[in-house]
Amino acid sequence: MIALGSDHGGLALKRHIMDYLDQHQLAYKDYGCYTSDSCDYPDFGRAAAEAVASGECDRGIVVCTTGIGISITANKVKGIRCALCSEPLSAEMTRRHNDANMLALGGALIGPNMADSILNAFLNTEFEGGRHQRRVDKIEP
């Protein structure tokens, strides 16, 4: 299960992500927002991150206008490693080397084709473990 969250600035891209997940038959839970009315990204980024941290969801994807604020919010939740990615190589490497469990995207910066490439990399790349596990273990106290 994939946790989703966005503010109004990320809503259009989140809806595109939902279509992508539906096409790939991947289950998700949407933690908001649900309208284009102005709202606060920490409310929805935190809700999605808490779902991942609790084990209710395996991974999460969060979107705000730039992806910056919502990624900072997600990373405040213990156990979350949220990476803000703007191209597929970063998404692949954050899975391989950092075991990132959340992805942040900028709704005003990422178009649908690029989003699909980033999602494909993030969702289909496994953590390499090994020497990288030692480093990931040092992230959380």
C-alpha positions as CSV (number, residue, x, y, z in Angstrom):
1,M,0.0,0.0,0.0
2,I,1.3,3.4,-0.9
3,A,0.4,6.5,1.1
4,L,-0.3,9.7,-0.8
5,G,-0.4,13.2,0.4
6,S,-0.4,16.7,-1.2
7,D,-1.4,20.2,-0.7
8,H,-3.4,22.3,-3.3
9,G,-0.1,23.0,-5.2
10,G,0.5,19.3,-5.7
11,L,-3.1,18.2,-6.2
12,A,-3.0,17.9,-10.0
13,L,0.3,15.9,-10.0
14,K,-1.1,13.7,-7.1
15,R,-4.1,12.9,-9.3
16,H,-1.8,12.0,-12.1
17,I,0.1,9.7,-9.7
18,M,-3.2,8.1,-8.7
19,D,-3.9,7.3,-12.4
20,Y,-0.4,5.9,-12.8
21,L,-0.9,3.7,-9.7
22,D,-4.3,2.5,-10.9
23,Q,-2.8,1.6,-14.4
24,H,-0.1,-0.4,-12.6
25,Q,-2.6,-2.0,-10.2
26,L,-0.8,-0.6,-7.2
27,A,-2.9,0.0,-4.1
28,Y,-2.8,3.4,-2.4
29,K,-4.5,5.4,0.3
30,D,-5.0,9.2,-0.2
31,Y,-4.4,11.2,3.0
32,G,-5.5,14.5,1.3
33,C,-5.9,17.2,0.2
34,Y,-8.9,16.6,-1.9
35,T,-9.7,20.0,-3.4
36,S,-7.8,22.9,-4.9
37,D,-8.7,25.2,-2.0
38,S,-5.6,26.6,-0.3
39,C,-4.4,24.4,2.5
40,D,-1.2,23.5,4.5
41,Y,1.2,20.9,3.2
42,P,2.3,19.8,6.7
43,D,-1.1,18.4,7.5
44,F,-1.1,16.0,4.6
45,G,2.6,15.3,4.4
46,R,2.6,14.3,8.1
47,A,-0.4,12.1,7.7
48,A,1.1,10.1,4.8
49,A,4.5,9.9,6.6
50,E,2.8,8.6,9.8
51,A,1.1,5.9,7.8
52,V,4.4,4.7,6.4
53,A,6.2,4.9,9.8
54,S,3.4,2.9,11.5
55,G,3.6,0.2,8.8
56,E,0.0,0.9,7.6
57,C,1.6,1.7,4.2
58,D,4.8,0.3,2.7
59,R,5.9,3.5,1.0
60,G,4.7,7.0,0.4
61,I,4.6,9.7,-2.2
62,V,4.0,13.4,-1.3
63,V,3.6,16.4,-3.5
64,C,3.5,20.2,-2.9
65,T,4.3,23.0,-5.3
66,T,8.1,22.5,-5.1
67,G,8.3,19.3,-3.0
68,I,10.5,21.0,-0.5
69,G,8.2,21.8,2.3
70,I,6.3,18.5,2.2
71,S,9.6,16.5,2.1
72,I,10.9,18.4,5.2
73,T,7.6,17.6,7.0
74,A,7.7,13.9,6.1
75,N,11.3,13.7,7.3
76,K,10.3,15.0,10.7
77,V,8.5,11.7,11.3
78,K,10.7,9.0,13.0
79,G,11.6,6.2,10.6
80,I,10.9,8.2,7.4
81,R,13.6,8.7,4.7
82,C,11.9,11.0,2.2
83,A,13.8,12.0,-0.9
84,L,12.9,15.0,-3.1
85,C,13.6,13.8,-6.6
86,S,13.3,15.7,-9.9
87,E,14.6,13.0,-12.3
88,P,14.7,9.2,-12.3
89,L,18.4,8.6,-11.5
90,S,17.9,10.2,-8.1
91,A,14.8,8.2,-7.4
92,E,16.7,5.0,-8.3
93,M,19.7,5.8,-6.2
94,T,17.8,6.9,-3.2
95,R,16.1,3.4,-3.2
96,R,19.4,1.5,-3.9
97,H,21.6,3.3,-1.4
98,N,19.3,5.1,1.1
99,D,16.3,2.7,1.3
100,A,14.1,5.8,1.0
101,N,10.5,4.9,1.9
102,M,9.0,8.1,0.7
103,L,9.3,10.2,-2.5
104,A,8.5,13.9,-2.7
105,L,7.8,15.7,-6.0
106,G,7.2,19.3,-6.9
107,G,3.8,19.7,-8.6
108,A,4.9,22.9,-10.3
109,L,8.2,21.5,-11.5
110,I,7.5,17.9,-12.7
111,G,5.4,17.2,-15.8
112,P,3.5,13.9,-16.2
113,N,6.0,12.1,-18.4
114,M,8.9,12.9,-16.0
115,A,6.7,11.9,-13.1
116,D,6.0,8.6,-14.7
117,S,9.8,8.0,-15.1
118,I,10.5,9.0,-11.5
119,L,7.7,6.8,-10.2
120,N,8.9,3.8,-12.2
121,A,12.4,4.2,-10.8
122,F,11.2,4.7,-7.2
123,L,8.7,1.9,-7.2
124,N,10.7,-0.7,-9.0
125,T,14.2,-0.3,-7.5
126,E,15.2,-2.5,-4.5
127,F,17.5,-1.5,-1.7
128,E,21.0,-3.0,-2.2
129,G,21.7,-3.4,1.5
130,G,25.2,-4.5,2.3
131,R,27.5,-1.5,3.0
132,H,24.6,0.8,2.5
133,Q,22.7,-0.7,5.4
134,R,25.4,0.4,7.8
135,R,24.9,4.0,6.5
136,V,21.2,3.9,6.7
137,D,21.4,2.6,10.3
138,K,23.4,5.8,11.1
139,I,20.6,8.1,9.9
140,E,18.3,7.3,12.8
141,P,19.7,7.6,16.3
